[in-house]
Structures are given as structure tokens and as C-alpha cells.
Amino acid sequence: MLATRVITAVVALVVVVALVFLASRTAWSLFMLAVALIACWEWSRLTGLAAGGRAAYLALSAILGIALAAFFLGAAPERFAKAAFLVFAIAALFWIAIAPLWIARHLRPGAVLAALAGWVVVWPTWMACVVLREEGPWILLGAAALVWVADIAAYFSGRRFGRRKLAPAVSPGKTWEGLIGALAGVLVYAVVLAAIAHARDVPFAEIFAPAAGIPAIVAMVVLALLSVVGDLFESWMKRGAGRKDSSALLPGHGGVLDRVDALTSTLPVAALAIMVMRWV
């Protein structure tokens, strides 16, 4: 099982990184569109919709996704940026205010509302992948690496020090000590990036410019908190649907949503923060 997980992870990482750096603008957006549609299919299985409702949801998701891709590829950059800003703001509101409230109060939405929430989960993430790559491949990978650092730090600190359950009804394996470890790990990651940005001319140097350095570090710690919310939210949806994994598409890992759950809550907010920084 471990070998399967490692092989799947390595193959997926090589493919994604290669596309991030080598694919054309169109190829990258269409690749991520395919990933987003798979995520919508997986999400439909968590909503409680009947078979006909899931089919309709997938059809509407495809129409919406194609429309978004066509808009991105055909619209002027300024128009797309304005639309993306609005989408990211809606996603930020959802992840900061709505999703934590649903989790904390164990409020599971009805099937239709859950389906709509899926679009708020999936499509801002697709748009963030597009926008952050436009900022630069290293910007996108750096934002994704924040989630990976948080996840790894939470795992090891939770195993070593974990005592108090963070959300036992949602994800029994997560602890407060793991959360603290995740925040500490991301804080170190942010400080290291800031030090590199001040010492060398790197693609992300502007983010850690003297006037923005401390706010950028604080923002990265906040993003680490949001990564936990994304993870818990998908776990909560799976638990409500009686599923261990969102699907079995990725051998040893479950489904696409199982691998990107924390990214769905961080990448849109990261993209929003960078857009605000650019405009201020």
C-alpha cells in the first residue's frame, strides 16, 4: 500500500510540475479544467443528490467550466482579473465564515445547497490555479508548498505530541498539537522564503518586499489555518455521505478531492491576497 501511494504521488507530482513549467496557457487551463470536472463528479457523490440530480449537476458543471475556460482564454486580462477578484472574494467569505460555522455546529446543508457549495469549492480553485500560474510557476508552487508544509508539520507534531482532539466528530486523527505544529512549520517556511527573497533576486521577491514582508508572513500563517478548514470541510462532507474517500481514482490516495482538499481553501485566498497587494 505504501509503495502504491508513493508511486502515485511521484507520478502525479512529476506530471503537474512539468505542466506548470512547460504547458502553454491554454493547455494548463484545460488540464486544470479536466481536474476540476473530476472534482465536481466526486463532490456530487457527497451531496445526497439522487442519480438524476447528480447527472444534472455534472452537466451544469461542465457548462460552467467550459464557459469559465472560454472567458479566461478569450477575455481581456483586465476583465478576467476583475471577475477572478469577485470569485476569490466569495470563496474567502465561504472559507473564513461559512464553512467553519457549518463544521462547528454540525450543520449539514441539504443536497441542493451542498451541490452549490461544491462549485464554491471547485471553481475558485481552478481560477486560482490559472491566476497564480499567470503570476509565475514558482508563485503557484510556493502557495501549494505552504499546504504541504502545513500537512507534514501537522502529521509529525500530531504523532509526537498529539493529545487533544481538534474535531473528533469530523476527523478524529487531527489534534490541537498538530494544528500548532502546522502553524509553526508554515511560520518557519515563510521566514525562510522572506530571507531568500531579501538575499536574492527570486520570482517571489516582491511578495516579501520590506513594506510587505511582515504582512506576507502573517498572511501565510492565516492560509495555513484555512488549509485545515478545507481539510476538515471535505472530511465532514465525506462523513455525512458515509464515504471514506471521495473516489478511488488515485491508487493509494483516494480521489482528487482527497488530495486537493486543503488547496481549495488556500489557493483562492492566496490569489486574492496577491491581487490586493498588486492593486494597493
C-alpha positions in Angstrom: 0.0 0.0 0.0 2.8 2.4 0.9 4.6 1.6 -2.4 1.4 2.4 -4.3 0.9 5.7 -2.5 4.5 6.7 -3.2 4.3 5.8 -6.9 1.0 7.6 -7.4 2.3 10.7 -5.6 5.6 10.8 -7.6 3.8 10.3 -10.9 1.2 13.0 -10.1 3.9 15.4 -8.9 6.0 15.0 -12.0 3.1 15.5 -14.3 1.8 18.5 -12.5 5.2 20.2 -12.1 6.0 19.6 -15.8 2.7 21.1 -16.9 3.2 24.1 -14.5 6.5 25.0 -16.1 6.2 23.7 -19.7 2.5 23.8 -20.7 1.0 26.6 -22.7 -1.5 28.9 -21.2 -4.3 27.1 -23.0 -3.0 23.6 -22.1 -2.7 24.4 -18.4 -6.1 25.9 -18.1 -7.7 22.9 -19.9 -5.8 20.4 -17.9 -7.0 22.1 -14.7 -10.5 22.2 -16.1 -10.4 18.4 -16.5 -9.2 18.1 -12.9 -12.0 20.4 -11.7 -14.7 18.5 -13.5 -13.4 15.2 -11.9 -13.6 17.0 -8.6 -17.2 18.1 -9.4 -18.1 14.4 -10.1 -16.6 13.4 -6.8 -18.4 16.2 -5.0 -21.7 15.1 -6.5 -21.3 11.8 -4.7 -21.1 13.7 -1.3 -24.1 15.9 -1.7 -27.0 13.4 -1.2 -28.4 14.1 -4.7 -30.2 11.3 -6.4 -28.8 9.8 -9.6 -30.7 12.1 -11.8 -29.7 15.1 -9.8 -26.0 14.1 -9.9 -26.2 13.8 -13.7 -27.8 17.3 -14.0 -25.2 18.7 -11.6 -22.4 17.3 -13.7 -23.9 18.6 -16.9 -24.2 22.1 -15.4 -20.7 21.8 -14.0 -19.4 21.1 -17.5 -21.2 24.0 -19.0 -20.0 26.3 -16.2 -16.4 25.1 -16.5 -16.3 25.4 -20.3 -17.8 28.9 -20.0 -15.1 29.9 -17.4 -12.3 28.5 -19.6 -13.6 30.2 -22.7 -13.9 33.5 -20.8 -10.3 33.2 -19.5 -8.9 32.3 -22.9 -10.9 35.0 -24.8 -11.4 37.9 -22.4 -9.1 40.8 -22.0 -6.8 40.2 -19.0 -8.3 43.2 -17.1 -11.8 41.7 -17.4 -10.7 38.3 -16.3 -8.8 39.8 -13.3 -11.9 41.7 -12.2 -14.1 38.5 -12.4 -11.4 36.5 -10.6 -11.3 39.0 -7.8 -15.0 38.7 -7.2 -14.9 34.9 -7.3 -11.9 34.9 -4.9 -13.7 37.3 -2.5 -16.8 35.0 -2.5 -14.5 32.0 -1.8 -12.7 33.8 1.0 -16.1 34.6 2.6 -17.1 31.0 2.4 -13.9 29.6 3.9 -13.5 32.2 6.6 -17.1 32.5 7.8 -19.5 29.9 6.4 -17.5 26.6 6.2 -16.2 26.9 9.8 -19.7 27.7 11.1 -21.1 24.6 9.3 -18.4 22.4 10.8 -18.5 23.8 14.3 -22.3 23.5 14.5 -22.5 20.2 12.6 -24.9 21.9 10.1 -25.0 19.7 7.0 -26.7 21.6 4.2 -29.4 20.0 2.1 -28.5 18.3 -1.2 -29.0 21.4 -3.4 -27.1 23.7 -1.1 -24.3 21.2 -0.8 -24.1 21.0 -4.6 -23.8 24.8 -4.8 -21.2 24.8 -2.1 -19.3 22.3 -4.3 -19.0 25.0 -7.0 -17.7 27.4 -4.4 -15.1 24.8 -3.5 -14.0 23.8 -7.0 -14.3 26.7 -9.4 -12.4 29.3 -7.4 -9.6 26.7 -7.0 -9.5 26.3 -10.8 -9.4 30.0 -11.3 -6.7 30.4 -8.6 -4.5 27.8 -10.4 -4.9 29.8 -13.6 -4.2 33.2 -11.9 -1.3 32.1 -9.8 0.4 30.5 -12.7 0.0 33.7 -14.6 1.9 35.3 -11.8 4.6 32.7 -12.3 5.1 29.0 -11.9 7.1 29.5 -8.7 4.3 31.5 -7.2 1.8 28.7 -7.7 4.2 26.0 -6.5 5.1 28.2 -3.5 1.5 28.6 -2.5 0.9 24.9 -2.9 4.0 24.1 -0.9 2.6 26.1 2.0 -0.2 23.5 2.3 2.3 20.6 2.0 4.5 22.1 4.7 1.5 22.5 7.0 0.3 19.0 6.4 3.7 17.4 7.0 4.3 19.5 10.2 0.9 18.7 11.5 1.4 15.0 10.9 4.7 14.8 12.8 3.8 17.1 15.6 0.5 15.4 16.0 2.1 12.0 16.2 4.7 13.2 18.7 2.7 15.5 20.9 -1.0 15.0 19.9 -3.3 14.6 22.9 -6.3 16.9 22.5 -8.7 16.2 19.5 -9.3 19.1 17.2 -12.6 18.0 15.7 -13.3 14.4 16.9 -16.7 14.2 15.2 -15.2 15.2 11.8 -11.7 14.0 11.7 -10.6 12.0 14.8 -7.0 11.9 13.8 -6.4 15.7 14.0 -5.2 17.3 17.2 -4.7 20.8 18.5 -1.0 20.0 18.9 -0.9 19.0 15.2 -2.5 22.4 14.3 0.1 24.3 16.3 2.8 22.3 14.6 1.3 23.2 11.2 1.3 26.9 12.0 4.8 26.7 13.4 6.0 24.9 10.3 4.5 27.4 7.9 5.9 30.3 10.0 9.4 28.8 9.5 8.7 28.3 5.8 7.5 31.9 5.5 10.5 33.3 7.3 12.9 31.2 5.1 11.2 32.5 1.9 11.4 36.1 3.2 15.1 35.6 3.9 15.8 34.2 0.4 13.7 37.0 -1.1 15.8 39.6 0.6 19.1 37.9 -0.3 18.5 37.0 -3.9 16.5 38.1 -7.0 13.8 35.4 -6.9 10.4 35.3 -8.6 8.6 35.9 -5.3 10.8 38.7 -4.1 8.1 41.3 -4.5 5.8 39.5 -2.1 8.3 39.9 0.7 9.4 43.4 -0.1 10.3 45.4 3.1 6.9 47.1 3.2 5.0 43.8 2.7 7.3 41.3 4.4 5.6 41.0 7.8 2.0 41.1 6.3 3.0 38.4 3.9 4.3 36.2 6.7 1.2 36.7 8.7 -1.0 36.0 5.6 0.8 32.7 5.1 0.1 31.6 8.7 -3.6 32.6 8.1 -3.5 30.5 4.9 -2.2 27.5 7.0 -5.3 27.9 9.3 -7.5 27.9 6.2 -5.8 24.8 4.9 -7.1 23.0 8.0 -10.6 24.3 7.4 -10.5 22.9 3.8 -9.3 19.6 5.0 -12.0 19.4 7.7 -14.7 20.5 5.4 -14.1 17.7 2.9 -13.8 15.2 5.8 -17.1 16.4 7.2 -18.8 16.1 3.8 -17.4 12.6 3.3 -18.5 11.6 6.8 -22.0 12.8 6.1 -22.1 10.8 2.9 -20.8 7.7 4.6 -17.6 7.6 2.4 -14.0 7.1 3.4 -12.7 8.6 0.2 -14.2 10.9 -2.4 -13.4 8.2 -5.1 -10.8 5.6 -5.9 -9.2 7.3 -8.9 -5.8 7.8 -7.4 -4.4 4.4 -6.2 -3.4 4.6 -2.6 -4.7 8.2 -2.2 -8.5 8.0 -2.9 -9.8 10.7 -5.1 -8.8 14.1 -6.5 -10.7 15.9 -3.7 -8.8 13.9 -1.1 -5.5 15.3 -2.5 -6.6 18.9 -3.0 -9.0 19.5 -0.1 -6.6 21.9 1.7 -5.7 23.6 -1.5 -9.3 24.5 -2.2 -9.4 26.8 0.8 -5.9 28.3 0.4 -5.2 28.9 -3.3 -8.2 31.2 -3.9 -7.4 33.3 -0.8 -3.7 33.4 -1.7 -4.6 34.6 -5.2 -6.9 37.2 -3.6 -4.2 38.4 -1.3 -1.7 38.8 -4.2 -4.2 40.7 -6.3 -4.9 43.1 -3.4 -1.1 43.5 -3.0 -0.8 44.3 -6.7 -3.5 46.9 -6.6 -2.7 48.7 -3.3 
